[in-house]
Amino acid sequence: MISRRRFLSSAFAAVAAGPALADAPLSTPRPKARGLNPFSPGIEGLDAILKNAGLRGQIACAVADAKSGALLEEVGADKGLPPASVAKIVTSLYALDTLGPGFRFHTQLIATAPIQNGILKGDLVLLGGGDPTLDTDALADLAARMKAAGLRELRGRFLIWDGILPYIDSIDPGQPDHVGYSPAVSGIALNFNRVHFEWKPAGGRWAVTMDARTKSYRPEVFTSKISVAQRQLPVYTYQDKAGIDTWTVASGALGKGGSRWLPVRNPALYAGDVFQTLARAHGIALPAPKQIRHNPGGTVIADHPSTPLPVMLQAMLKYSNNLMAEMIGMTASLHRGERPNTLRDSGRRMSAWAEASLGMQQCKMTDHSGLGEDSRLTARDLVRALVVADKSGALKPLLKPIYLQDAQGRPIKNHPVKIAAKTGTLNFVSGLGGFVTAEDGRELAFAIFSADLDARAHISRAERERPPGGKAWNSRAKKLQQSLLRRWGQVYAS
């Protein structure tokens, strides 16, 4: 429960908080029926929502008029909490401001010597350009372009360079080894640095495959291997054996068959492995790929551009892809100065930019995806950033629609209150930030953060994929968000 004194003191503090919310008075909504209900004006309505939430931990929220920046109400809005994937809003703004809407990533093949009579006596280099959306189809396109450039035989080496970005073994090393949302990061990525593992019963044994599948191709992978072990737990084990991702899986966990994506820890060799197979399909035999540290330079013989940055950001926000956020964010940091050394280094640079460009005062990001639990955002800061972003209009079209729900949890797609936002979920952490269009068309910027950091601190590494109590807590946090959005959409209609 938030006291009236605490609410008023925090709200008045926000009046002088910074340029985006400067001179933001406490706003009195249109008169409503008296009584402690979610649609009561002022703190009484918020109290009703918070009491009914039944949510352990900390809750912070803020809402402002998106055009004027006038703060309408807030609770705990200066408390820094983990933003989870809501952090991708900041990353998107950082990338758009730094790289520009016309930016594209480029993955290239270069030759270190001339191709003569179809023969390359120099080296062939697959040059990573930091494209987080590169997939097997794109590599197939590069292989076709290589053949069209006249290459038929390679007598030198086949090299992979991914040094445009630093190598990161796992976005969040605290996550279990096998989760696909925390793969390695480097200057080249393939299929979001995941490999497809499939298992089927076969004559009393298990037939297992590891491939780099897309809709068009399913090349077998040799840089990731898996074997079935006769045990119940742990479900997976992982070792890096000379650049080969080596997994075992417990027989007791396989059921009647299935599949899942496993993370890749050696992105350069993985991409080289798959490209070697695709080149062979064009009759071009390549030697085993070798990773190099420095770009040797040469002549570009094939180039694959990514989609434009806004298209990429829309997909990143919709699917909450962590690898996309990290590679895009680090590329933005690279274009602003020296190559970042770590995710934390790049996150600090983004935080400094957010303070200078968005007026955020307590933005402390340790990465660009929000997966790292040490990142902190305040609701007030995120609202401030959204108010600034609303002036250009570039962000809102990239956010996905969030619908208010009926009593059975079904989306009400024709509801007069419209929401465009980014969700964020970690174990015992839930966030939502974006824009609400109220019943009368008034546009609001909002942020909601909830976190039970004590419960999160007691989760073992093995439990992080599905911790006890996590699903129920998250469900209550989502209901709280729905209640707040309903309130704001009605109470703060002009």
N, C-alpha and C positions, 0 to 999 in steps of 0.2 A: 504494500500500500504506500502511495506517495502522499506526503502531507501537503496541505495547501501552502504552508510556509516554504517548503522545499521547492514546490512547483513555481511559486512566484519569484523566489530568489534566483532560480536557474533561468527563468524566462527573462527577468530583468537583466541578468548577466549577458544574455544573448544579444541584447540591444546594442551593446558595444563590442560584440564578438569579432567583427571584421567587415570588410567591404561588401561581401555578398549579402549579408543580413543587416547592414547598417541601418540604424534608426527603425528597427522592426518592432513596432509596439505590440503589446498583448492585444489580440483581436477578440471582440465579443461577437459570437455568431448570432444568427437570427434567433428570436425567442423560441423556445421549445417548452414542452410540458415539464412542470417541475417534478422532481423526484430523482432517485439514484438509478439512472438507466443510461445505456451507452450513448444516447443521443442528447443527454443533458449538456448544456453549454458549460465550458470551463472544466476545472479539475474534477468536478463531480462525475461527468461522463467518463473520463479516463479512469477514475477510481473504479467505476462499475466494471469496465472491461478488464482491468488488471486483477480485480478480485475474482472475477469469473474464470480467468485464464488457468489458474491452478498450476502455474509454471514455476518450477524451482530455478534459482539462479538470478541473473541480472537481466533487466529489460531496459532498453533505451529506444526512444523514438522521437521524431521531430517531423513537422510538416509546415510548409511555407507556401505563400503565393508564388507561383513559378515566374510570374512576370515582374512583380515588384521586389521580390525577395522578403516581403514582410513575414516574419515568423508568426504562425498562428497558435501553435502549442507544442510543447515538448515535455519529455520526462527523461531524466538521466542522460540528456543528449550530449553532455560533455565528457561522458565516460567512454574511454577507449575499449572496444571489444573486438574479438576476432570477426572480420567481415565475411569469412568464407568466400564464396565465389562472387559476392557482390563487389569484391575488389576489382573484378574485371571491368566494371564501369570506369574506374580510374585508369586502368590500363588502356581501354579503348580511347579515352580522351587524350591520354599521353601519346598514343600512336598516331592518332589523327592530327594532332598539333605538330608532332615532330616529323612524321613521314609524309603526311598529306594524303588526300583521298585518292590521288592517282597512282600511289605507290604500288608496285608489284615486286614480288620476290622472283629471282631467276636461278634456276638450276642448270648448269652447263656442262658440256663435254668439251674439253680442250685437248689439242694435240701439240706436243712439244717439238714436233718436226713436221715438214710438209708430207702430205699423202701423195705418193707417186705410184701410178699404175695400181691403185687400190691398196697399196702397202704402206703402213706407218711404221717406220723404223725407230721412231721415238716412243715416248710414253703417251698413253691415253689416260686422261684425268677426269674423273667425275667430281665436279666442283660444287659443293653445297653452298647455297646462297641464303640459308636460313628459312626456307619455305616450310612452314609447319604442316601444309596440306599436301605435300608431295605423296603420291601413292603409286601403286604398281602400274596403274594405267599410264601415269605420267612418265614413268621409267620406260614403259613400252613405246611411248611416243618418242622419247629420246633415242631409243635403239633404232626406231624406224628412220629418224632424222639422220642418225649416224650413217646408216646404210645409204641414204639418199645423198649424203655428202661425199660418197665414193669409197668409204673405208670397207675393205674386204678382208684384210689380214693385219694383225698387230704383231710386230716383232719385238716391241719393247714391253714395258710393264703396264699393268692396269692399276692405277692409283686412285685413292679416295682422299679428298681434302674436305674436312668439316670444320676447319679452324676459324671460320668467320665468327663463331660464337664459342664460348668456353664449354668444355665437357662437364656435365653434371650427372653423377651416377643415378640420382633419383630426385625428383622434385622435392619430395619430403621423405628423407631417409627413415623417419619414424613409422612410415606405413609398412604393412606386410609386403614381403618381396613380390608376391604374385599379383597385386592389384594393378590393373591396366591404366588407372588414372594417375599413376605416379611413375612414369617411365624415365629413362635417361633423356637428357637434353644435350644437343650439340648443334653444330651448324648444318647438319643434314638430318632429316627425319623421313621415315617411310611408314605409311599407314599409321601415323601418330605414334610411331615407335612401339608398335604392338605386333605380335605374331599370333596367328590363329591356330589354336590347339584343338584337335577333335579326336574323340575316342569312340570306338565301337566294339562290341563283343564279337569275337571271331574264333569259333571252335574251342571254347573254354579259355581263351586268352583274350588279350585286348589288342586291337589294331589302332595305333596312334599315328597321327600326322601333324606336322608343323608346316604351315604354308603362309604365304604373303598374299592372301586372296583379296580380290575385288570382284565386282560383278563380271568382269571380262576375263580375268586371269586367276590362276591358282598355282603359281610356281612353288615348288617344294623348297624349303629353306634348310640350309646346312649349317648356318651359324647359330641355330637354336635347336637343341635336342632335348627329348624327354623320354623317361622310362617309367614304367609302372612298378612301384615297390609294394610288397606285401605287408601292409600296415594299415592302421586306422588314422593315426595322427603322427606328425603334422600332415596336413593335406598336401602341401608343397614344400620342397626344399630347393634351394638355388645355389649354384656355384658358377663362377666365371673360370673356365678352363681354357687358357690361352686364346681368349677372344671368343670362345664358344659359350653361349648361354646354356648351361646344363641344368636341367630340371629333373626332379622326380615327383611323382604324384602317388598318393596313397590309393591302393586298390579299393579300400573300403569306402572311398568317397565318390567312386565313379558311377554308381547306380547302374542304369540300363544303357548308358551312352549319353553323349552330349558334346558340347564345345564351349570354349571361352577364349577371350583374348588375353594373352600374357604379355607383360612388358618386355621390351628389348633394352638391354644394357650396353650393347655395342652397335650404335646406330650406323656408323660408317661401314663396318664390315657387313652388316645386314643389307644395306642398300647396295653394296658392291656384289654381294652374293646373288641378290635378285636380278640385278642388271646383267650379270654374267649369264644367267639362264635365259633372259630375254634376248640378249645379243646372239646366243647360240641358235635361237629360233629363226634368226635372220641369216644364219650360216656364218656368223662371225665368232670364232673361237677366241675367248679371252683367258689369260692366265688368272690364277687366284688373286683376288683383290688384296691390295696392301695399303694400309692407312699411312698418310704422311702428315707432317706437322706444318709444312710451309707450302704455300701456293707457288708452284714452279712457273706459272705463266705459260703462255702459248697462244695458239689460234683457236678461237671458238668454232667448233664444227657443228654443234647442236645446242639449242637453247630452249628451255621450257619455262615460260612465264606463269606465275600464279594468277589467280583472279585478283581484281582490284581490292585494295585494303578494306573499303567499307563492306564489300560482300563477305570477305573473310571475317571481319569483326562481327557481322550479324550472325554468322554460323557459330563463331566462338561463344557469343552471348546466348544463343538459343540452346546449344548443346553443352555449354559450360565446359569446353575442352581446355584442360589445364595446360597441355603441351603448347597449344596455339597461343595461349596467354603468355607463357614464359618466353617463347621464341619471338613473338611480336614485341613484347616489352623489352627484351634484351636488344633486339634490333634497333628499337627507338633509342635506347641508351647509347648504343654504338654510334648512331648518327648524331648524337649530341656531344660526343667527345671520344675518349679512349674506350677501347673494348672493355666491357665489364668483366671482372674476374670470377664473380659468383652471382647467384641469384640475389643474395642479400645485398651485394654491392649495387646491383642494378635496381633493386627495390628502393634503396636509399636515394638513388638519383631520381627515381620517379617521385618519391615523397618530397624531395626538394623542389621539383618542378611543380607539384601540386600546390605547395605553399605559395610559390611565386606567381603561378598562373591562375589558380582557382580560389585562392584565399583560404585554403585549408590550413588549419593551425596545429593539428595534432595527428597528421597522417604519418603513420610509421609502418611502412610496408617492407616485408622481408622477401617478397617475391612479387610476381605479377598475377598469379592465379588465385591467391587467397588460400591455397592448400596448407601453407605453413602456419602453424598455430600461434606463432609469435607476432604476426601482423596485427595492427590495431587501427581501427577507424572509429570516429565518433559519428553519431547520427547527425549532429549539427554540422560537422564538416562535410558529410556526404550531401546533405541538403544544400549547403552552400555551393558545392561543386555542380550540382544539378541545376541550380538557378543560373549559374554562369553558362553552363552548357545549353540551357534552353534558348539563350539569345541567338546562337548560331543555328539551332534546329537540327544539327547533324546527329545527335545521339538518339533522340526519341524514336526515329524510324528503325533503328537497329535493335531496339529492345522488343522482347516478345510480349504478346498480350497475356495478362493474368486476369482470370475471370472470378468475380464473386460467385459463391456457391450457394445452392439451396440446402435444405436441412439434411438431405441425403449425400451431400458432398459433390453434387453434379454441377458443372459450370453453367452459369446463366449467361449465355452469350449475347442476349438482347437486353441485358441490364443497362439502365441509363448511366451508371457509373462505369467509366472505362479506365483501365489500368495498363500501362506499359512499363515493365520493370525487369530487374534481374534478381533471381533468387540466389541464395547461398546456403549450403548445408554442409556441416561437418558433424562429427559425433558431439551431441549436446551443444551445438551451435547452429543458429538459424538466422538468416538475414533476408531482407527484401528492401530494395531501393529503386526509385524511379518516379514516374509521374502518374497522378490521378486526375482524370477529368471528371469534375463533380457533376451533379445532376443538371445544373444549369449551364454547363460548358466551361466553368472556371477551371483553370489548370493549376494543379498543386504539385509541388515537389516534396517527396517524403523519403524517410529512411526508418527502418525498424531492425533493431539488433537484439537478439536474445542469446544468452550463454549461461550454461551451468559449468563453470570452469572447474569446480571441485569434482563433479562427476567425471568430467573429461580427464582429469589428472589421474584418476584411479583405473583407467582402461589400460589393459596390457596391450603390447604390440600385436599379439596374435588375435585380440578381440576387436581390433579397430575396423575391420570390415563390417561387422554386425555386433556391436556391443550390447549387452543386456540392458534393457530399459531405453535404449536409444530411439527406437521406432516410436514408442509411446510419447516420449518427450517431444520429439520432432512434430508429431501430430498435434500436440497441444500448442506448440509454437506457431504452426500454420493456422490454427483456429484463431489464435490471438491476432495474427496479421489480418485475417479476414474481418475480424471484428473492428479493428482500427480502420481498415480501408472503407468499410461500410459507414462508420462514423464520419470520417473525413469527407466522404463523397456526399453525405447529406448535410451535416452540420455546417460545412464551410462552402456550400453553394452560396453565391452572392445574395 
